[in-house]
Amino acid sequence: MRGKRLITIAALAAISLPVFAIRHIRWGSSAGPLNGLTITWTNNGTSDSIRWGYTPSYEMGAFAGIMRNGYSDKFFKHVFPTVNPNSTIYYQLYDSNTQSWGMQKTFAAAPPSNTTAFSFCALGDSRNGLSVWQQVSNLANSQAASFTLYNGDIVDNGGSASEWNNWFNSGTAYLENNIVYHALGNHDAQSVPTYKNIFDLPHVNGSNLYYSFTYGNALFITLNSEDPANQAQASWLVSTLSAAASDPSIIWKVVSFHRPFYTIGAHAGEMNAYFGTWWKAFDDYGVDLIVNGHDHMYERTKPINRNVSTGSPVASYGSQPGQGRCQIVCGGAGAPLYTGTPTWAIEKYQSKYNFCKFSINGYELCGTTYDNYGNIIDTFCINKSGPGTGFGNSSTIFNSISVYPNPVQSMLTIDYFSSQLGEATILVYNMAGQEVVRKEVLKEEQKLLVKLDMSVYARGAYTVQVVMGRQKDNLLIVLQ
């Protein structure tokens, strides 16, 4: 009896303890990664604090957390002064429930704001795929990037407190160590006030639904594709890009938002009405990279410049008038995967969970995409260092490749045109990235015709690739 009574008392004591403690730590910014840096956390107390410094002695002092109402409990925030670049921030959070300081934590500050060598990640569409979200976020965390562009659809229902809790809990390791710049997705938009309140982001006209910041030699713009008809947003986009065009320190222009213009997934066509506003601005001002989510897959377009052609790619990525935009869909952080039917615009496509890492090193931008197991599924580079190019040289040239018929049932003809002569390799990959065809040929003229019998392979989408030295040209086909 005595033992049972002790267990009962212990159980009652446990019940009387606070249900929650400090949780959901996340980093944001009202400007760049070093200026405007904020830390936010969740608790059900009323007077939490933070103490921090560049050493474990917390020499910068202790500060009361700025409290606001959360979606269930309270949010507390601290705004840092401009922090020392490449430093380690040591901090502790004070829990006003338990009246005690938590364990020491650290955060790695970004390189200097004038750096020309840094990296950033891009990902999106976790929704309720929590196990994959945990995989992808942990892998992204290992990349030690300066910040992340998150392209929307964080949760399945933006008004559900339990879904936000689950997302934070599954991404703890990542969110406690990375600055994240968010774009509003259609699922997040089920409660726009909740979304706006959770994250500390830059503001334009009093709102954090679209904004920009500069870091290093790059301009980053986030747009709200849930309200693309908003004239104020479109005008702000043009004025922001116009100002960047006259700023010699800005070499790269990167735009992020949720809904893509070019996609072979279920949401194709949703942004077509805004080719004349948003995409026109991208072409007119030479945007280098566009990152989106919404379709749950990985896609990279060929270079697209609608000022030159609305139905075929141009020869290279770049910011010169005749060069094209690189648009990437990386909506693979947990939501159910999509497939699609190939079109002329898509260079690379994988129906896999994924995230992207982009590295800028002066006049070169390179991207690497990983699946949720850490395998590389795509790489590319844009190089602007060519002499006299006015930031227009690209390290990737897209030669003309076409196939017919497409869709195909049996015999496929590959029609490839380039100035290179010599040995060429014809490769065909399925959508799992597995090589199913390899054929070595000798290219003796600018035009190469190759026939392949595809009748022995399973129906579905495939990538046809022509490789000559370091040059790789791709086209998507459908086998019926």
N, C-alpha and C positions, 0 to 999 in steps of 0.2 A: 504493500500500500504506500509506504513511504516513497519508494522509487517512482511509482506512478504519479504521486502528488508533485514530486520534484519536476517531472517531465511536464506536467500541466502548468506549473508556475513558469517554467522556462518558455513554454509555448506562448503563454499570455504575455510574458515580457517581450517576446519577439514581435507579437502583434502590436504592442504599444510603441515600437520604434517607428520612426518616419518611414513611410512607404517608399519614397524616392530620395535620392541624393543628387548631387550635381551630375549632369549628364548632357549629352548632345552638344559637346564642344565643337564649334566650327569657326573658321577664319574667313573673313571677308575684307572688303576695302571700299572706301568711298572714292578712291582714285586708283593709283597704281599699287603694285605689290609692296612698296616701301613707304609711300606717303598715303595716309588714310587707312592704314591697317587697323582692323578691329578683330577682337575675339568675342564670341557670344556663347553663352551656355544657358541651360535650362535648370530650374530648381523650383521647389514650392516654398522657399523661404521668402524673406522680405528685405534682406540687407546683406547680400553677398558682396564679397570684395575680391580683389586680385592684388598680389604683390609680385614684382618682376624685376629683372635686371639682366645684365650680360654675363653675370657670374652667379653661382648658387647662393650668394649672399643677398640677392634681390636689392641691389644698391639703388635702383631707380625709385623704390618706395612702394607703399601700399595705397590702393585707390578703391573707393566705393564703386561697385558696379552700377551702371546706369540701368534702372529697372523699367521694363514695360510688360504689358500683358502678353502672354503667349497664347497658343491655341488651346492649352489646358492649364498649364502652370505659368510661372513667370520666366521671362527672358532677362538675362543680365548681360551688359555689354561694357567693354573697355575700349576706348579709342587711344591708340598709341600715337606718340609724336612720330615724326619721320625717324624710322629706326635705322640703326647701323647696318649697312649692307654686308652680306656674307657672315653675319653674326649668328650666335646661338642665343635665343631668348630663353631664360630660365624663369619659370613662373609657378605659383601656387594659387589655387582658388579657395576662398573662405566660404564654408557652408554655414549659413546663418541658422539652419535647422539644428545641426549638431554642435554649432559654435566651435568649429575646429577647422584647421587648414588641411587641405587634401595633400596628396602626394605630389612631389615635385615633377613637373613636366617640362619639356623643351620644345622649341619651335625653331626651325632653320630659316633665317631671313634670306630674301632673294639677293642676287647680285646687284651692283650699283644701278641706279636708274638710267645712267648713260651707257650701260653695257651694250655691246654689239654681238654678244655671244650668250644666248640663253635658250631655254626650252620651255614648252608648255604642252599640256595634254588637252585632248578634246574627247568627250564621250557624252552619252545621253540615253534616255529611255530605259531607265531601270524599272519603273513602275512596281509591280508586285513580284518581280523575279528576284527575290532577295538573295538566294544562294549564288546566283550568277553575279548580282551586284556586288556581293562580298568578294567573289573571285576577282572580278574586273577591277574593283576599287583597290584591293590589296596589290594587284599587279601594277596599277597606275601609281600607287604610293611608292613602289620600289624604284620608279623612274626618277624621283627627286627633281621634278620639274619646278619652275618658278611659280606657276599657277595653272589653273585648269579652266577651260571653257566648257560649261555643262549646257547641253543643247535642248533641255526641256524634258517634260514628262518624267519628273522625278518620282512621283507616286501615281497610282491609278486613279485616285479620287483626291483632289487637292483640298477637299473639305473634311477629310477623315483624319482625326487626331491619331488613331491607332496606326494608320498607314505611315504617317510621318514618323511616329515613334519607331516603327519597325525599320524604316529606311535609315534613320540615324543610327540605330543600334547595329544594323548590319554593316554600315560603312564607317564605324567608329575609327578604325586605324587610319583610314584615309582622311576623313574629315578633320581629325585632330592635328593633321600635319600638312594640310594643303589649303592655299587660298583658292576659292572657287568663285568664278563669275558665271552667274546663271542667266539663261534665257527662258522666258515663259513658254511652256508647252500647253497643248489643248487640255490635257488631263489636269495639269496644275491649275489651269484657268477655271476649273469648277469652283474654286474659291480664291479669286485674285487677292482679296484683302489678306487672307492667310499667307499666301506666297509672298506678298510684298512685305509682310511683317517678319517673316522668318529670317530673311537674309539681308545682310548689310552690303549694298551695292552702290555704285555711283548713281547720281540722280541727274535728270534733265527735266527742267520745268516742274520740279517737285515730285517726280515719279522715278522709280527705279526699273520701269518696264522696258526702256531703251536708254542707252548711254554709251559713252566711249571713254577710253583712257589710252594714254601713250606709255610705252615702256621700251627702253632701249631705242632701237631705230625703227620701231613699228607702232602703227596706230591700230587699236582694237575697237571694233564697233559691235555692239549687241543690239539687235532689233527685236521688236515685238511682232511676230508673225500672226498673232491672234487678232491684230488690228492693223492689217496692212493698208487699209484704205485711209488711215489717219493722215490727213494732209500735213499736219504739224510735224509728224514723224518723218514723212517723206522730204519735207523742206529741210528739216534738221539734218537728215542724211546727206543731202546734196551740199549743204553749207559746210558740214564737217569734212567731207571728202575734198571739197574745194579748198578749204583752209590747209589741209594736208598736202595738197598738190603744190602749194607755194612754200612749204616748209622743207628745206633741203636736208634736215636731219631725219625725215621720215622716208625710209626706203621701202618698207613693207606695209601693206594695208590688208587687214584680216577682218572679216565680217562673220558674225555667228548669229543664228536664229533657228527656230524649231522646224518650220515647214520648208522643205526643199523645193526649188524650181524644177530641177532635173532629177528624176527618180524613175526606176522601173518597178517600184513597189506599188502597194495598194493606194497610195496617196498621190499618184501622178496627176498632174493637171490642176491641183488645188491653188497654185500660185500663178497660173498663167495670166490672170487679169492684171498682174503687177510687173510683167515684163517691161512695160513702157515707163514705169516709174522706178522701182527698186533696181531691176537688172540694168536698165538704161544708165542709171548712176554708176553701177559697178563697172560697166564697159567704158563709160565716158571718162572715169577717173582711174581706170586701171587697177581695180581691186585684184590682189594676188590670190587670195585664198578665201573661200566661203565654206563654213562648216555648219552642218545641219544634223537633225535627228529625224523623228517622226516615223520614218520607215525603218523597221528593225532588221538591219543588215549593214553591210559595208558597201559603199559605192564611191568610185572616183570618176569624175567626168574627164573626157578629153578636153583640150583647150576650147572654150566657147566664147565667142565674141559676136553678139547679135548685131553689132554695127557692121560686121563683115558678112555674116551668113546666119540665117535662122534655122538652117536645116543640115549643116555640116560643120565639123570642127575646123579650126584654123591650125596652123602648123606647130605652134609652140605656146606654152604658158609664158606669161610675162605681162608687163604693164604698159608696153608700147601700144599705139593705136591698132596695129594689126595683129596683136597677140591676144591670148584668151585667158579666161578665168579658169581656175581649178576649183571645182565644187566637190566637197566630200560629204557624204552621209555616213555618220558613225552613230547610228541609233541602236547599239547592241549591248547595252549595259544590264539586260535582264528581261525586258519585255519579250513576248513570244516572237520568234523569228519569222520574217517574211521571205517570200521569193518573188520573182518578177519575170517579165518578158523583155529580152534585150532590145535596146534601141541604139541608134547611131551615136548618141551622146556619151555613152558610158564606156570608159576605158577598163575599169576593174570592178568586179562584183563578187562578193562572197556572202552567202547566207550563214553568217557566223556571228556569235557574240564577239564584241571587239571594243577596243579603245585605240586612240591615235596619240602618238607623241611627235611633236614638231620641234625641230631644232633650227634656230637662226644663228648663223655665224657670218656676220658682216653682210656680204652681198649674196649669200646662199641660204636658201630655206629648204630643208629636207624633212620629209614625213615618213614615219614608220608606223604601220598598223599591226597590232597584235590581237590574237584571239584570246579567249578567256583562259587558255592554258599557257600563254606566253609565247606561242608560235607566231612568227612573222607571216602576215598574209599579204602585205603590200609595202613597197618602198618607192619613193620618187624624190627628185630634187628640182628646184628652180634656181638657176644661177644667173645673177645680174652683173657679174664681174667682167664681162667681155668688153674690150676697149671700144670706146666711142659708141656704145649701145644706148646710152641714156637710160640705164637700168632696164633694158629690154631684152638682154640675151637670156636664153633658156638652155639649161643643160639637157633638156628633153625635147627632141624633135619628133613630131607625130607624122610619119609617112602615111601615104594613102594605102589603105587595105580595105578590100571589100570581098564579100563572099556571095555566092548564089548557087542554088536558091536558098533563101533564108526566110522562114523555116525550111529545113531540109529533111528528107526522109531517107535518102541513101547516098548518092554521089554529091559531094560538095566541091565546088571550084573556088579556089582562093586566088584572088587577083591582087597582087602586091606591087607597088611602084615606089622605087627609091633610087638614089644615085649610087648607092653602094653596090659593088660587085664582089663575088666570091662565095664562100660557103655560107649557107643559110640553114637554120633548123626550124622546122615546122612542128609546133607543139599544140596539143589540145588537152585542156584540163576540164574536169567536171567541177561542179559547184562546191565540192568538198576540198578542192585544191589538188586533187590527185591527177597525175599525168596519165592519160589514156592513149595518146598518140605521140610518137616521135618519129620524124622523117627528115633525113639529111638530104639536101639538094644543093646544086651548084647554080648560083644566080649569075648568068653571063650577060644579061641585058638589064636595063632599068626596070622593065616590066617582067614580073615572074608569075606564071600560072602553074598552080599545083592542084591536083585532084586527090580527094580523100574519100574512101568508102566508109560512111558513118553508120551503115545499116546494122552493124553488129553491136552497137552500143545502146544503152538504155535511153529512153526518151527523157528530155529535159534540157536545161540550159548548159552551155559549154563556153569556154574561152578558147579562141584560136589565137595563137601567138607566133609571130615570125621574129626570129632572133638572128641578128648578124653582128658579131662582136659584142659591143656593149649596148647596141641599139635593140630595143624590144618594142614591137608594135602589136596591139591587141584588138580583138573584135569579139563581141558576144554573138553566139548563134543559138538557135533553138532546134533541137532534133525531135521530130514528130514521129 
